[in-house]
Amino acid sequence: MTPVGSATSRGSDFAALSRTVQEAGLLRRRHDHYAWRIGLTVAAFAAGWAVFALVGDSWWQLLTAAFLAAASTQLAYTGHDAGHKQIFRTRRGNDVVGYVHAALTGLSYGWWVGKHNRHHANPNHESDDPDLDIPILAFFSGQAAGRRGVTRWTTKYQAFLFFPVLLLEGLSLHWSALDAVVRGGVRNRGVEAVVLVGHTVAYVGAVLLVLSPGKALVFVAVHQGLWGLWMGCAFAPNHKGMPTWADGADLDFLRKQVLTSRDVRGGALVDLALGGLNYQVVHHLFPNMPRPHLRLAQPIVERFCADRGIPYVRCGLLDSYGQVLRHLHAVGAPLRAARA
């Protein structure tokens, strides 16, 4: 898709939208919602490990691995909400929740918050959005043209490789967390180190204590692979295949967020599966809005954009994946054509 273009002065459109959203009470905290959500998610995660201990050295543990992948994803969603200060108004309260959930999933909370904040500040920016910096994939033509060697081959066929590559996303997240802590690129480095070491020792120890080496290896592959796939499938529909932009584009905050984001339609099941990230446009405009309010704010934001002639993209879940794959295939087309 072509980069977004320039725009004229628009005054304070976002300020007007923000007033409407605040007057509707959609930025107030929802401690009740997060109390039961966190309680149920942690209980499910604990139950999964209890079943793991009871089942013992059996191939039935692959079902346990799949269940734990789902629970780990839900834990990661809560960590995401904490990183955006959706749960409490103060940093301290959100950080406590964030670090606890990072400990359960084996991530670096500080690394992720820093990376994700850069993405929110520059969504789909061709040089400043870290979510576009994936060496084996290309999301716009200039990026594809610069690929060499193995990454050139993966870019050629990236539409076919996209979902298989997501199976490695879990390992990539763990590696990035470790690298950030070792290099000292996070605040509270000591806490982060304790979190990662504690998680690794507990996870590896539990798996090797219960399972034989062969089953343990397969269990970890299924658990981490499905977790990474689920996480990737939740984040991919949000921006991939939407317009990109570069320095010099005249975009105000409202249009920068709306034009580069895509909403995914669906009911409660889609909300649960995607952790509320299916309301990506609203989330980018109001990142500290509690998750249960995103659905309520969505029609308000969509009508506001329609009144001002701002394109607002909203589609079904399968359609969103189709758009992503078609875009990736198109970006890789010049490289496939040049192979002769």
URRAZI-V324390 format. One record per pair of residues at least 6 apart in sequence whose ideal C-beta (glycine too) atoms are under 6 Angstrom apart, sorted by the first residue. I is the first residue (numbers start at 1). J is the second residue. If there is no record, write none. Layout:
BEGIN
I_J / I_J
END
This chain:
BEGIN
1_243 / 3_243 / 3_244 / 3_245 / 4_243 / 4_245 / 4_249 / 4_259 / 6_250 / 7_250 / 10_252 / 13_254 / 14_253 / 14_254 / 17_304 / 21_297 / 26_293 / 26_296 / 26_297 / 27_289 / 30_290 / 30_292 / 33_292 / 34_87 / 38_78 / 41_74 / 41_75 / 44_71 / 45_71 / 48_67 / 48_68 / 48_71 / 51_64 / 52_64 / 55_61 / 57_211 / 57_212 / 61_219 / 62_222 / 65_219 / 65_222 / 65_223 / 66_226 / 68_223 / 69_223 / 69_226 / 69_227 / 72_105 / 72_227 / 73_230 / 75_101 / 75_104 / 75_105 / 76_105 / 77_275 / 78_101 / 79_98 / 79_101 / 79_102 / 81_87 / 81_291 / 82_94 / 82_97 / 82_98 / 83_98 / 83_113 / 84_287 / 84_288 / 85_94 / 85_288 / 86_288 / 86_290 / 87_94 / 87_97 / 88_94 / 98_109 / 99_109 / 102_109 / 102_195 / 103_195 / 103_199 / 106_174 / 106_199 / 107_173 / 107_177 / 108_177 / 108_180 / 108_181 / 108_186 / 108_192 / 110_186 / 110_187 / 110_192 / 111_177 / 111_180 / 111_186 / 115_130 / 118_130 / 119_129 / 119_130 / 119_131 / 120_287 / 122_128 / 122_129 / 123_239 / 123_260 / 124_239 / 124_244 / 124_260 / 125_245 / 126_140 / 126_244 / 126_246 / 132_139 / 135_151 / 136_151 / 136_154 / 137_158 / 138_144 / 138_155 / 138_331 / 140_244 / 144_155 / 144_331 / 147_155 / 154_161 / 155_332 / 155_335 / 156_332 / 156_335 / 156_336 / 158_328 / 158_332 / 159_325 / 159_328 / 159_329 / 162_328 / 166_228 / 166_229 / 166_232 / 167_225 / 167_228 / 167_229 / 169_228 / 169_231 / 169_232 / 170_224 / 170_227 / 170_228 / 171_224 / 180_186 / 181_192 / 181_193 / 181_196 / 186_192 / 207_216 / 208_216 / 211_219 / 234_274 / 234_277 / 236_324 / 237_264 / 237_320 / 238_280 / 239_260 / 240_324 / 241_323 / 241_324 / 241_327 / 242_260 / 242_262 / 243_259 / 243_260 / 257_284 / 257_285 / 258_281 / 258_305 / 258_310 / 261_280 / 261_281 / 261_284 / 262_313 / 263_279 / 263_280 / 263_281 / 263_314 / 264_278 / 264_317 / 264_320 / 265_314 / 265_316 / 266_317 / 270_278 / 276_291 / 276_294 / 279_294 / 279_298 / 282_294 / 282_297 / 282_298 / 282_301 / 302_312 / 305_312
END
